[in-house]
Amino acid sequence: MKEQQMAQRSNRWFYQQFPPIRWIAKSIGKDIDFQVIKWNLEMTLVYLRIHQSSAIN
């Protein structure tokens, strides 16, 4: 549950950083939009993990 909330938050952050991606994905179609969301969540989670581990060390 917590990870899902984190994912939603990171998704919102990602779209704030890169608004054109949301627009492009919407214009192409829902299929691509889902792929973009899935990809950006994976990248964001990896990014967060790297930052958490570097913050601990």
PQR file with spaces between the fields and no chain letter, atoms N, CA, C, O and H, PARSE charges and radii, in Angstrom:
ATOM       1  N    MET     1       0.839   -1.206    0.000 -0.4000 1.5000
ATOM       2  CA   MET     1       0.000    0.000    0.000 -0.0000 2.0000
ATOM       3  C    MET     1       0.876    1.259    0.000  0.5500 1.7000
ATOM       4  O    MET     1       0.648    2.199   -0.761 -0.5500 1.4000
ATOM       5  N    LYS     2       1.883    1.245    0.877 -0.4000 1.5000
ATOM       6  CA   LYS     2       2.766    2.414    0.969 -0.0000 2.0000
ATOM       7  C    LYS     2       3.525    2.625   -0.338  0.5500 1.7000
ATOM       8  O    LYS     2       3.710    3.756   -0.787 -0.5500 1.4000
ATOM       9  H    LYS     2       2.069    0.481    1.495  0.4000 1.0000
ATOM      10  N    GLU     3       3.959    1.521   -0.938 -0.4000 1.5000
ATOM      11  CA   GLU     3       4.706    1.618   -2.195 -0.0000 2.0000
ATOM      12  C    GLU     3       3.818    2.170   -3.308  0.5500 1.7000
ATOM      13  O    GLU     3       4.289    2.883   -4.194 -0.5500 1.4000
ATOM      14  H    GLU     3       3.808    0.602   -0.572  0.4000 1.0000
ATOM      15  N    GLN     4       2.524    1.830   -3.251 -0.4000 1.5000
ATOM      16  CA   GLN     4       1.591    2.329   -4.268 -0.0000 2.0000
ATOM      17  C    GLN     4       1.438    3.847   -4.133  0.5500 1.7000
ATOM      18  O    GLN     4       1.414    4.568   -5.131 -0.5500 1.4000
ATOM      19  H    GLN     4       2.142    1.251   -2.531  0.4000 1.0000
ATOM      20  N    GLN     5       1.335    4.318   -2.900 -0.4000 1.5000
ATOM      21  CA   GLN     5       1.237    5.765   -2.673 -0.0000 2.0000
ATOM      22  C    GLN     5       2.506    6.463   -3.138  0.5500 1.7000
ATOM      23  O    GLN     5       2.456    7.537   -3.737 -0.5500 1.4000
ATOM      24  H    GLN     5       1.354    3.733   -2.090  0.4000 1.0000
ATOM      25  N    MET     6       3.651    5.836   -2.852 -0.4000 1.5000
ATOM      26  CA   MET     6       4.924    6.390   -3.269 -0.0000 2.0000
ATOM      27  C    MET     6       5.000    6.448   -4.789  0.5500 1.7000
ATOM      28  O    MET     6       5.508    7.409   -5.366 -0.5500 1.4000
ATOM      29  H    MET     6       3.692    4.963   -2.365  0.4000 1.0000
ATOM      30  N    ALA     7       4.490    5.406   -5.420 -0.4000 1.5000
ATOM      31  CA   ALA     7       4.486    5.340   -6.883 -0.0000 2.0000
ATOM      32  C    ALA     7       3.636    6.470   -7.463  0.5500 1.7000
ATOM      33  O    ALA     7       4.024    7.113   -8.438 -0.5500 1.4000
ATOM      34  H    ALA     7       4.078    4.625   -4.951  0.4000 1.0000
ATOM      35  N    GLN     8       2.471    6.702   -6.852 -0.4000 1.5000
ATOM      36  CA   GLN     8       1.599    7.782   -7.325 -0.0000 2.0000
ATOM      37  C    GLN     8       2.287    9.135   -7.161  0.5500 1.7000
ATOM      38  O    GLN     8       2.202    9.999   -8.035 -0.5500 1.4000
ATOM      39  H    GLN     8       2.156    6.179   -6.060  0.4000 1.0000
ATOM      40  N    ARG     9       2.967    9.305   -6.032 -0.4000 1.5000
ATOM      41  CA   ARG     9       3.653   10.566   -5.765 -0.0000 2.0000
ATOM      42  C    ARG     9       4.791   10.780   -6.759  0.5500 1.7000
ATOM      43  O    ARG     9       4.966   11.875   -7.294 -0.5500 1.4000
ATOM      44  H    ARG     9       3.035    8.604   -5.322  0.4000 1.0000
ATOM      45  N    SER    10       5.562    9.718   -7.000 -0.4000 1.5000
ATOM      46  CA   SER    10       6.685    9.826   -7.935 -0.0000 2.0000
ATOM      47  C    SER    10       6.177   10.046   -9.356  0.5500 1.7000
ATOM      48  O    SER    10       6.809   10.733  -10.159 -0.5500 1.4000
ATOM      49  H    SER    10       5.420    8.828   -6.565  0.4000 1.0000
ATOM      50  N    ASN    11       5.013    9.445   -9.653 -0.4000 1.5000
ATOM      51  CA   ASN    11       4.401    9.624  -10.962 -0.0000 2.0000
ATOM      52  C    ASN    11       4.016   11.089  -11.161  0.5500 1.7000
ATOM      53  O    ASN    11       4.243   11.666  -12.225 -0.5500 1.4000
ATOM      54  H    ASN    11       4.499    8.887   -9.001  0.4000 1.0000
ATOM      55  N    ARG    12       3.430   11.678  -10.120 -0.4000 1.5000
ATOM      56  CA   ARG    12       3.054   13.087  -10.166 -0.0000 2.0000
ATOM      57  C    ARG    12       4.303   13.952  -10.334  0.5500 1.7000
ATOM      58  O    ARG    12       4.311   14.894  -11.127 -0.5500 1.4000
ATOM      59  H    ARG    12       3.246   11.209   -9.256  0.4000 1.0000
ATOM      60  N    TRP    13       5.352   13.628   -9.588 -0.4000 1.5000
ATOM      61  CA   TRP    13       6.612   14.368   -9.674 -0.0000 2.0000
ATOM      62  C    TRP    13       7.189   14.274  -11.082  0.5500 1.7000
ATOM      63  O    TRP    13       7.632   15.268  -11.656 -0.5500 1.4000
ATOM      64  H    TRP    13       5.346   12.863   -8.944  0.4000 1.0000
ATOM      65  N    PHE    14       7.174   13.062  -11.625 -0.4000 1.5000
ATOM      66  CA   PHE    14       7.723   12.831  -12.957 -0.0000 2.0000
ATOM      67  C    PHE    14       7.013   13.690  -13.992  0.5500 1.7000
ATOM      68  O    PHE    14       7.654   14.306  -14.844 -0.5500 1.4000
ATOM      69  H    PHE    14       6.814   12.254  -11.159  0.4000 1.0000
ATOM      70  N    TYR    15       5.677   13.730  -13.914 -0.4000 1.5000
ATOM      71  CA   TYR    15       4.907   14.512  -14.887 -0.0000 2.0000
ATOM      72  C    TYR    15       5.106   16.013  -14.684  0.5500 1.7000
ATOM      73  O    TYR    15       4.976   16.787  -15.633 -0.5500 1.4000
ATOM      74  H    TYR    15       5.157   13.230  -13.222  0.4000 1.0000
ATOM      75  N    GLN    16       5.419   16.430  -13.456 -0.4000 1.5000
ATOM      76  CA   GLN    16       5.728   17.844  -13.227 -0.0000 2.0000
ATOM      77  C    GLN    16       7.067   18.193  -13.864  0.5500 1.7000
ATOM      78  O    GLN    16       7.238   19.283  -14.410 -0.5500 1.4000
ATOM      79  H    GLN    16       5.524   15.801  -12.685  0.4000 1.0000
ATOM      80  N    GLN    17       8.011   17.263  -13.791 -0.4000 1.5000
ATOM      81  CA   GLN    17       9.335   17.480  -14.374 -0.0000 2.0000
ATOM      82  C    GLN    17       9.277   17.446  -15.901  0.5500 1.7000
ATOM      83  O    GLN    17       9.928   18.237  -16.583 -0.5500 1.4000
ATOM      84  H    GLN    17       7.872   16.378  -13.347  0.4000 1.0000
ATOM      85  N    PHE    18       8.479   16.506  -16.420 -0.4000 1.5000
ATOM      86  CA   PHE    18       8.441   16.290  -17.868 -0.0000 2.0000
ATOM      87  C    PHE    18       7.009   16.312  -18.405  0.5500 1.7000
ATOM      88  O    PHE    18       6.515   15.288  -18.876 -0.5500 1.4000
ATOM      89  H    PHE    18       7.950   15.863  -15.866  0.4000 1.0000
ATOM      90  N    PRO    19       6.334   17.465  -18.341 -0.5600 1.5000
ATOM      91  CA   PRO    19       4.939   17.544  -18.791  0.2800 2.0000
ATOM      92  C    PRO    19       4.717   17.121  -20.242  0.5500 1.7000
ATOM      93  O    PRO    19       3.668   16.551  -20.542 -0.5500 1.4000
ATOM      94  N    PRO    20       5.669   17.377  -21.167 -0.5600 1.5000
ATOM      95  CA   PRO    20       5.417   16.995  -22.563  0.2800 2.0000
ATOM      96  C    PRO    20       5.181   15.501  -22.741  0.5500 1.7000
ATOM      97  O    PRO    20       4.433   15.097  -23.631 -0.5500 1.4000
ATOM      98  N    ILE    21       5.811   14.673  -21.903 -0.4000 1.5000
ATOM      99  CA   ILE    21       5.650   13.222  -22.031 -0.0000 2.0000
ATOM     100  C    ILE    21       4.190   12.840  -21.836  0.5500 1.7000
ATOM     101  O    ILE    21       3.654   12.006  -22.566 -0.5500 1.4000
ATOM     102  H    ILE    21       6.419   15.002  -21.179  0.4000 1.0000
ATOM     103  N    ARG    22       3.545   13.460  -20.839 -0.4000 1.5000
ATOM     104  CA   ARG    22       2.134   13.180  -20.580 -0.0000 2.0000
ATOM     105  C    ARG    22       1.298   13.557  -21.805  0.5500 1.7000
ATOM     106  O    ARG    22       0.421   12.803  -22.228 -0.5500 1.4000
ATOM     107  H    ARG    22       3.980   14.137  -20.246  0.4000 1.0000
ATOM     108  N    TRP    23       1.580   14.722  -22.360 -0.4000 1.5000
ATOM     109  CA   TRP    23       0.825   15.213  -23.514 -0.0000 2.0000
ATOM     110  C    TRP    23       1.032   14.311  -24.718  0.5500 1.7000
ATOM     111  O    TRP    23       0.072   13.951  -25.400 -0.5500 1.4000
ATOM     112  H    TRP    23       2.292   15.334  -22.016  0.4000 1.0000
ATOM     113  N    ILE    24       2.288   13.940  -24.986 -0.4000 1.5000
ATOM     114  CA   ILE    24       2.599   13.057  -26.119 -0.0000 2.0000
ATOM     115  C    ILE    24       1.900   11.714  -25.940  0.5500 1.7000
ATOM     116  O    ILE    24       1.277   11.200  -26.870 -0.5500 1.4000
ATOM     117  H    ILE    24       3.068   14.232  -24.432  0.4000 1.0000
ATOM     118  N    ALA    25       2.008   11.154  -24.744 -0.4000 1.5000
ATOM     119  CA   ALA    25       1.403    9.851  -24.462 -0.0000 2.0000
ATOM     120  C    ALA    25      -0.108    9.907  -24.661  0.5500 1.7000
ATOM     121  O    ALA    25      -0.697    8.990  -25.233 -0.5500 1.4000
ATOM     122  H    ALA    25       2.513   11.571  -23.989  0.4000 1.0000
ATOM     123  N    LYS    26      -0.731   10.980  -24.189 -0.4000 1.5000
ATOM     124  CA   LYS    26      -2.183   11.120  -24.338 -0.0000 2.0000
ATOM     125  C    LYS    26      -2.566   11.230  -25.804  0.5500 1.7000
ATOM     126  O    LYS    26      -3.569   10.659  -26.233 -0.5500 1.4000
ATOM     127  H    LYS    26      -0.252   11.725  -23.725  0.4000 1.0000
ATOM     128  N    SER    27      -1.776   11.958  -26.569 -0.4000 1.5000
ATOM     129  CA   SER    27      -2.104   12.162  -27.980 -0.0000 2.0000
ATOM     130  C    SER    27      -1.921   10.872  -28.779  0.5500 1.7000
ATOM     131  O    SER    27      -2.635   10.633  -29.752 -0.5500 1.4000
ATOM     132  H    SER    27      -0.961   12.422  -26.221  0.4000 1.0000
ATOM     133  N    ILE    28      -0.960   10.042  -28.363 -0.4000 1.5000
ATOM     134  CA   ILE    28      -0.741    8.777  -29.081 -0.0000 2.0000
ATOM     135  C    ILE    28      -1.809    7.757  -28.698  0.5500 1.7000
ATOM     136  O    ILE    28      -2.401    7.111  -29.563 -0.5500 1.4000
ATOM     137  H    ILE    28      -0.380   10.236  -27.573  0.4000 1.0000
ATOM     138  N    GLY    29      -2.049    7.619  -27.404 -0.4000 1.5000
ATOM     139  CA   GLY    29      -3.066    6.669  -26.970 -0.0000 2.0000
ATOM     140  C    GLY    29      -2.788    6.097  -25.600  0.5500 1.7000
ATOM     141  O    GLY    29      -1.687    6.220  -25.062 -0.5500 1.4000
ATOM     142  H    GLY    29      -1.568    8.144  -26.702  0.4000 1.0000
ATOM     143  N    LYS    30      -3.815    5.465  -25.042 -0.4000 1.5000
ATOM     144  CA   LYS    30      -3.744    4.945  -23.678 -0.0000 2.0000
ATOM     145  C    LYS    30      -2.687    3.849  -23.528  0.5500 1.7000
ATOM     146  O    LYS    30      -2.038    3.754  -22.486 -0.5500 1.4000
ATOM     147  H    LYS    30      -4.710    5.365  -25.478  0.4000 1.0000
ATOM     148  N    ASP    31      -2.514    3.033  -24.553 -0.4000 1.5000
ATOM     149  CA   ASP    31      -1.537    1.944  -24.497 -0.0000 2.0000
ATOM     150  C    ASP    31      -0.144    2.478  -24.204  0.5500 1.7000
ATOM     151  O    ASP    31       0.553    1.997  -23.310 -0.5500 1.4000
ATOM     152  H    ASP    31      -3.041    3.110  -25.399  0.4000 1.0000
ATOM     153  N    ILE    32       0.241    3.478  -24.976 -0.4000 1.5000
ATOM     154  CA   ILE    32       1.558    4.084  -24.821 -0.0000 2.0000
ATOM     155  C    ILE    32       1.642    4.777  -23.464  0.5500 1.7000
ATOM     156  O    ILE    32       2.665    4.707  -22.783 -0.5500 1.4000
ATOM     157  H    ILE    32      -0.325    3.869  -25.702  0.4000 1.0000
ATOM     158  N    ASP    33       0.558    5.446  -23.078 -0.4000 1.5000
ATOM     159  CA   ASP    33       0.509    6.153  -21.805 -0.0000 2.0000
ATOM     160  C    ASP    33       0.841    5.199  -20.666  0.5500 1.7000
ATOM     161  O    ASP    33       1.617    5.533  -19.770 -0.5500 1.4000
ATOM     162  H    ASP    33      -0.274    5.503  -23.631  0.4000 1.0000
ATOM     163  N    PHE    34       0.245    4.007  -20.707 -0.4000 1.5000
ATOM     164  CA   PHE    34       0.496    3.012  -19.668 -0.0000 2.0000
ATOM     165  C    PHE    34       1.964    2.598  -19.668  0.5500 1.7000
ATOM     166  O    PHE    34       2.577    2.461  -18.609 -0.5500 1.4000
ATOM     167  H    PHE    34      -0.385    3.736  -21.434  0.4000 1.0000
ATOM     168  N    GLN    35       2.521    2.401  -20.857 -0.4000 1.5000
ATOM     169  CA   GLN    35       3.932    2.019  -20.972 -0.0000 2.0000
ATOM     170  C    GLN    35       4.835    3.109  -20.403  0.5500 1.7000
ATOM     171  O    GLN    35       5.802    2.818  -19.698 -0.5500 1.4000
ATOM     172  H    GLN    35       2.023    2.512  -21.717  0.4000 1.0000
ATOM     173  N    VAL    36       4.520    4.350  -20.709 -0.4000 1.5000
ATOM     174  CA   VAL    36       5.316    5.474  -20.213 -0.0000 2.0000
ATOM     175  C    VAL    36       5.250    5.535  -18.693  0.5500 1.7000
ATOM     176  O    VAL    36       6.268    5.719  -18.026 -0.5500 1.4000
ATOM     177  H    VAL    36       3.735    4.586  -21.282  0.4000 1.0000
ATOM     178  N    ILE    37       4.035    5.376  -18.145 -0.4000 1.5000
ATOM     179  CA   ILE    37       3.861    5.399  -16.692 -0.0000 2.0000
ATOM     180  C    ILE    37       4.653    4.265  -16.049  0.5500 1.7000
ATOM     181  O    ILE    37       5.362    4.466  -15.063 -0.5500 1.4000
ATOM     182  H    ILE    37       3.208    5.226  -18.687  0.4000 1.0000
ATOM     183  N    LYS    38       4.519    3.058  -16.628 -0.4000 1.5000
ATOM     184  CA   LYS    38       5.216    1.889  -16.094 -0.0000 2.0000
ATOM     185  C    LYS    38       6.725    2.127  -16.122  0.5500 1.7000
ATOM     186  O    LYS    38       7.422    1.858  -15.143 -0.5500 1.4000
ATOM     187  H    LYS    38       3.943    2.894  -17.429  0.4000 1.0000
ATOM     188  N    TRP    39       7.218    2.629  -17.242 -0.4000 1.5000
ATOM     189  CA   TRP    39       8.651    2.882  -17.391 -0.0000 2.0000
ATOM     190  C    TRP    39       9.127    3.955  -16.418  0.5500 1.7000
ATOM     191  O    TRP    39      10.158    3.797  -15.765 -0.5500 1.4000
ATOM     192  H    TRP    39       6.652    2.848  -18.037  0.4000 1.0000
ATOM     193  N    ASN    40       8.376    5.040  -16.327 -0.4000 1.5000
ATOM     194  CA   ASN    40       8.837    6.136  -15.464 -0.0000 2.0000
ATOM     195  C    ASN    40       8.773    5.748  -13.995  0.5500 1.7000
ATOM     196  O    ASN    40       9.580    6.222  -13.195 -0.5500 1.4000
ATOM     197  H    ASN    40       7.538    5.169  -16.858  0.4000 1.0000
ATOM     198  N    LEU    41       7.812    4.881  -13.624 -0.4000 1.5000
ATOM     199  CA   LEU    41       7.756    4.403  -12.242 -0.0000 2.0000
ATOM     200  C    LEU    41       8.964    3.542  -11.925  0.5500 1.7000
ATOM     201  O    LEU    41       9.570    3.678  -10.862 -0.5500 1.4000
ATOM     202  H    LEU    41       7.156    4.496  -14.274  0.4000 1.0000
ATOM     203  N    GLU    42       9.316    2.655  -12.848 -0.4000 1.5000
ATOM     204  CA   GLU    42      10.483    1.794  -12.642 -0.0000 2.0000
ATOM     205  C    GLU    42      11.736    2.647  -12.485  0.5500 1.7000
ATOM     206  O    GLU    42      12.544    2.415  -11.586 -0.5500 1.4000
ATOM     207  H    GLU    42       8.824    2.544  -13.711  0.4000 1.0000
ATOM     208  N    MET    43      11.893    3.632  -13.358 -0.4000 1.5000
ATOM     209  CA   MET    43      13.069    4.496  -13.311 -0.0000 2.0000
ATOM     210  C    MET    43      13.093    5.319  -12.019  0.5500 1.7000
ATOM     211  O    MET    43      14.146    5.504  -11.408 -0.5500 1.4000
ATOM     212  H    MET    43      11.237    3.821  -14.088  0.4000 1.0000
ATOM     213  N    THR    44      11.918    5.807  -11.615 -0.4000 1.5000
ATOM     214  CA   THR    44      11.836    6.626  -10.404 -0.0000 2.0000
ATOM     215  C    THR    44      12.160    5.802   -9.168  0.5500 1.7000
ATOM     216  O    THR    44      12.860    6.270   -8.271 -0.5500 1.4000
ATOM     217  H    THR    44      11.063    5.656  -12.111  0.4000 1.0000
ATOM     218  N    LEU    45      11.648    4.566   -9.118 -0.4000 1.5000
ATOM     219  CA   LEU    45      11.924    3.697   -7.973 -0.0000 2.0000
ATOM     220  C    LEU    45      13.407    3.366   -7.893  0.5500 1.7000
ATOM     221  O    LEU    45      13.982    3.344   -6.805 -0.5500 1.4000
ATOM     222  H    LEU    45      11.079    4.185   -9.847  0.4000 1.0000
ATOM     223  N    VAL    46      14.023    3.113   -9.026 -0.4000 1.5000
ATOM     224  CA   VAL    46      15.471    2.869   -9.063 -0.0000 2.0000
ATOM     225  C    VAL    46      16.213    4.111   -8.566  0.5500 1.7000
ATOM     226  O    VAL    46      17.139    4.018   -7.761 -0.5500 1.4000
ATOM     227  H    VAL    46      13.557    3.132   -9.910  0.4000 1.0000
ATOM     228  N    TYR    47      15.790    5.263   -9.059 -0.4000 1.5000
ATOM     229  CA   TYR    47      16.389    6.545   -8.668 -0.0000 2.0000
ATOM     230  C    TYR    47      16.266    6.770   -7.158  0.5500 1.7000
ATOM     231  O    TYR    47      17.225    7.175   -6.500 -0.5500 1.4000
ATOM     232  H    TYR    47      15.037    5.339   -9.713  0.4000 1.0000
ATOM     233  N    LEU    48      15.061    6.500   -6.619 -0.4000 1.5000
ATOM     234  CA   LEU    48      14.838    6.668   -5.180 -0.0000 2.0000
ATOM     235  C    LEU    48      15.707    5.705   -4.383  0.5500 1.7000
ATOM     236  O    LEU    48      16.266    6.079   -3.352 -0.5500 1.4000
ATOM     237  H    LEU    48      14.283    6.171   -7.154  0.4000 1.0000
ATOM     238  N    ARG    49      15.823    4.465   -4.859 -0.4000 1.5000
ATOM     239  CA   ARG    49      16.634    3.463   -4.167 -0.0000 2.0000
ATOM     240  C    ARG    49      18.093    3.902   -4.109  0.5500 1.7000
ATOM     241  O    ARG    49      18.750    3.769   -3.076 -0.5500 1.4000
ATOM     242  H    ARG    49      15.369    4.162   -5.697  0.4000 1.0000
ATOM     243  N    ILE    50      18.589    4.422   -5.215 -0.4000 1.5000
ATOM     244  CA   ILE    50      19.977    4.891   -5.271 -0.0000 2.0000
ATOM     245  C    ILE    50      20.176    6.029   -4.263  0.5500 1.7000
ATOM     246  O    ILE    50      21.175    6.067   -3.545 -0.5500 1.4000
ATOM     247  H    ILE    50      18.055    4.531   -6.054  0.4000 1.0000
ATOM     248  N    HIS    51      19.218    6.945   -4.222 -0.4000 1.5000
ATOM     249  CA   HIS    51      19.336    8.086   -3.324 -0.0000 2.0000
ATOM     250  C    HIS    51      19.202    7.685   -1.867  0.5500 1.7000
ATOM     251  O    HIS    51      19.886    8.239   -1.006 -0.5500 1.4000
ATOM     252  H    HIS    51      18.406    6.914   -4.806  0.4000 1.0000
ATOM     253  N    GLN    52      18.324    6.723   -1.580 -0.4000 1.5000
ATOM     254  CA   GLN    52      18.165    6.247   -0.208 -0.0000 2.0000
ATOM     255  C    GLN    52      19.446    5.577    0.269  0.5500 1.7000
ATOM     256  O    GLN    52      19.896    5.816    1.389 -0.5500 1.4000
ATOM     257  H    GLN    52      17.768    6.273   -2.280  0.4000 1.0000
ATOM     258  N    SER    53      20.028    4.743   -0.575 -0.4000 1.5000
ATOM     259  CA   SER    53      21.245    4.026   -0.184 -0.0000 2.0000
ATOM     260  C    SER    53      22.417    4.996   -0.023  0.5500 1.7000
ATOM     261  O    SER    53      23.254    4.815    0.862 -0.5500 1.4000
ATOM     262  H    SER    53      19.663    4.548   -1.485  0.4000 1.0000
ATOM     263  N    SER    54      22.481    6.022   -0.874 -0.4000 1.5000
ATOM     264  CA   SER    54      23.575    6.991   -0.763 -0.0000 2.0000
ATOM     265  C    SER    54      23.366    7.900    0.454  0.5500 1.7000
ATOM     266  O    SER    54      24.332    8.395    1.034 -0.5500 1.4000
ATOM     267  H    SER    54      21.801    6.168   -1.592  0.4000 1.0000
ATOM     268  N    ALA    55      22.108    8.116    0.836 -0.4000 1.5000
ATOM     269  CA   ALA    55      21.811    8.926    2.016 -0.0000 2.0000
ATOM     270  C    ALA    55      22.192    8.172    3.293  0.5500 1.7000
ATOM     271  O    ALA    55      22.645    8.775    4.265 -0.5500 1.4000
ATOM     272  H    ALA    55      21.323    7.714    0.365  0.4000 1.0000
ATOM     273  N    ILE    56      22.005    6.863    3.282 -0.4000 1.5000
ATOM     274  CA   ILE    56      22.337    6.029    4.443 -0.0000 2.0000
ATOM     275  C    ILE    56      23.851    5.960    4.629  0.5500 1.7000
ATOM     276  O    ILE    56      24.351    6.063    5.749 -0.5500 1.4000
ATOM     277  H    ILE    56      21.636    6.373    2.492  0.4000 1.0000
ATOM     278  N    ASN    57      24.572    5.787    3.534 -0.4000 1.5000
ATOM     279  CA   ASN    57      26.036    5.609    3.627 -0.0000 2.0000
ATOM     280  C    ASN    57      26.743    6.922    3.969  0.5500 1.7000
ATOM     281  O    ASN    57      27.968    6.951    4.084 -0.5500 1.4000
ATOM     282  H    ASN    57      24.167    5.703    2.624  0.4000 1.0000
